[in-house]
Amino acid sequence: MWNIWRSELRMTVRQRSYYSFLVLWVVVLSLLFLLQASAPSLTGYTNMTGTVVNIALYIIPLFMLIIGSFSIANEMENGQWRLLTTYPLFSLSYIVGKIGGQFTAQVIVFTFSYGLSLAIGLLSGNQFSSEWLLSIYFFSIQLIFFFLIIGIAVGCVVSTRWQALSISVMIWFFLIMIWPTALIAILGLVPYTWIAPLMKFALYVNPAEFIRMSFVLSLDAGAVFGRTYDSLMTFLNSPSGVLINVLYFIVFLTIMFLFSMGMLEWRKRR
């Protein structure tokens, strides 16, 4: 597992495309920080915070899905994975090593870009709340982690990078772009009494919605979800709510690991 981890990390940081993400994050984050120049101080959940969150939700999941799926699809396509199967390597160790190496590499480049963008914002005379900055940072890290895992699972299914790209874009389009429209369409087909429970359940079905909800709660802005979610927001702010979040994290990882391992074992037998 550790050998796969280190190998994935080394290969990732040696790619030229890896440093293009550094430029991308610096440009995007710097522009977002500079947009705040007209505001006296950025704190709490404001319109600018919503803008930052929406842009992160559009960009990060798509890139992480593609990066995660390509990391395995590339080895499936060039035959390297078949060579690895001749060694006594467990599927779980392979998956964990892939996730660990990619996640470490992506966190490094994002953290450096975030710090550089923050420095540019501070030099321009802007003021930022430390709570707001940390919330935005950990929100982005969670997006990187969750969608990187989904991307790895996609890579275990496909055989070529073209298939990986196609499926990754479809998943991103459904979970990010048309999720509200699809949810409204589905809720319009169920009895009225089912709408509120299904809306709350949908927050946990889509990782992006779950992460966004956690971010909003971290800024004490649960009221933006409306009265329908008042009881849920109160519960999630309690100690029991923290336990539910941890349980969700464990269940998500378990499902993704079992699915990925199952697909790899099926490929070995085939």
N, C-alpha and C positions, 0 to 999 in steps of 0.2 A: 504493500500500500504506500509506504513512504517513498519507495523508488519511483512509483507512478506519479506521486505527488510532486517530487522534485523534478522529474523529467518533464511533466506538464508545465510546471512553472518556468523552467529554463527555456523550453521551446516557445512559450508564449512571449516572454520578455525579449526574445531574440528576433521576433517578427517585426518588420517595419510597420505593419498595420497596427500593431499594439500601440505605437507612439502616436499614431494618428488620433487615437482616442484621447490622448493627453491634450492635443490641440483642440479637439472637439469639445471636451469638457471645460477647458479653460475659456474658450470662446462663449459657450452657452451660459456657463455660470457667471462669468464676468458681466455679460450683458444683463442677466437677471439682477445681479447686485447693483449695477449701475442704473438700472431702471428706477431704483429706489431713491435716487438722488433728490427728488422733490419732496420726499417724506422726511420728517424730523427724526424718526427712529422706527425701526422695523421690529415689532414684537407682537406676539399673539397671532391669531388667525385672521389675516386681512385679505384684501383683494390681491395684493402682491403675493402673499403666501399661496393663495389658490392658483395663481399663475405659475409659480414655481413648481407646485405639486403637479399640475396638469402637464407641464412640459416634461417633467421627470417621468410621469406615467406614460407618456407617448414614446419617449426615446429609450429609456433604460430597459424596459421589458423586451422590446424588439431586438436590441443589440445582444442582450444576454441570451435570448432564445437562439439566435443565430450562432453566437459564439459557442454556447454549450453544445448544440447539435452538431456543429462542424467539428468540434474536438474529437468526437467519436466517429462521425460519418466519414471523415478524412481517412481514418485508419481502416474503416470498413472498405472503403473504395480502393485504397492502394495495397490492400492485403496485409498490412501490418498487424491487424487484429488476429488474423489466422495464425500468424507466427506466435503471438502472445498466448494463444490457446494451447500451444504445445508445451508451455511451462506450467508448473503447479501454481497457478494464479487463480484465486477465488474471484468470482464475479463481483462480490461485495467490495473486496479490496480494490479492484480495478475502478469501480464506480466512485468509491470514496476518494481514491487518489486523484481521479479526474476532477471531481468537484472541488476538492481541496486545493489543487494546483491552480485551476482557473479562478476560483474565488479569491485566493491570495493575490494573484496577479491583477485581477480587476479592482480589488480593494486598494492595492498600492497605487495604481494609476489614478483612481478616482480621488483618493485621499490627497495625493500630491496636487492634483488639479483643483480640488476644492480649496486647499490652503492657498494656492497661488491666486485663485480668483478672489478669495477673501482679502488677500493682501492688496490686490488691485482696487477692490472696493473701499478698503480702509484708506488707501492713499488718495482716493478721489474725494475723501472727506465724509463718507457715509458712516453711519452708526448702526450697529447691529446688536440685537439682544443675544446673549450667549445661549439662552434656552432655545431661542428660535433657530440659531445656527446648528446646535446639536440635534434638534428635532429634524431639520431638513437633512442633515448628514446621515443620521441613523435610518430615516425614511428611505433614502436612496440605497443605503447598504442592504436593507431588507429586500428592496426590489431586486437588487443584484443577486442576492442569495436565492430567493424563491424562484425567480425565472431562470436562473442558471441551472437549477436542479431540474426544472421542467425541460429546459433545452437538452440536458444530458439524457433525460428519459426519451426525448424525441430522437436523439442520435442512436439510441439502442434499438429503435424500430426501423430506421431507414437503412438503405444500402449505398446511397450516393449523396453528395453534397447538394445536388439539385433537389432531391426529395426533402432533404433536411431544410433547405431554404423555403420550399413551398409550404411544408407543414408548419414551420415556425411562423411564417407570415400569417397563415390561416388562424393559428392559435392566438397570435397577437391581435389580429383584426377582430376576433370574436370576444376575447376577454377585455380588450381595451376600447376598441372603436365602437362596436355595436352592442356592447353589453347592456347599457340602459335601454336601448330600443328593444332588444330581445326580451329583457325582463318585463318591460311594459306590455309587450305583445303576449307573453305567457300569462301574466297576471290578469289580463283581460279575458282569459278563458276559464278562470277558476271562480268558485263562489266568493262572494265579498268577504266572508269571515275568514277565508284562507289567505287573503292578501297580506295582512300585517305579519303573520308568522312566516310566510314565504319570503317576504322582503328581508326579514331578519336572517333567515336561513341563507339567503343569497349572499349576504355579506361574508359568509364563511366558505361558500362554494368557489368564489373568485378570489385568489390570493391578492390581486391588486386592490380589491375593495376592502379586504381584511387589513392590509397594510395601511391603506388610506384612512380607515377608521381608527386604527391605533395611533396614527400620526395626529389626527384631529383631537383625539382624546388627550394626547400628551400636551396639547396646548390649551386644554380645558375649554374646548369649543364644540362639545358634543351637541349643543343646541342647533347647529347648522343642519343636522339631519332631520329636524322637525319633531313634532309631538309624537309621531308614531314610534320613534326610537327612544323616547324618554326613559322608559323602563329598562330598555337594553343598555343604554349609556350609563345609567345609575348602577346597574349590575356589573358592568365591565369595569367600572371605576372602583369596585369593591375588591377585597382580597380574593373572593371567589372568582371574580372576573379575571384576575391575573392567572389563576390556576387554569381557567378555560383557555386562555391564550397560550399557555405552555402546552396544554393538551392538544390544542390545534396544531402547534408546531411539531409535536411528536407524531401525531397522526399523519400529517402531511408528509413528513420525511419517511415514515414507514411505508406509506402507499407508494411514493415515488421509488423508494429503494426496492420494494418487492416487485413492482412493475418492471423496473430496469433489469433487475436480476433475472426475472422470469424470461424476458426477451433475449437476454444474452445466453442463458442456458438453453433456450430453444434453438438459438442459432448454432450453438456448439453441437447439439444433437443432430441438427440438420446437415 
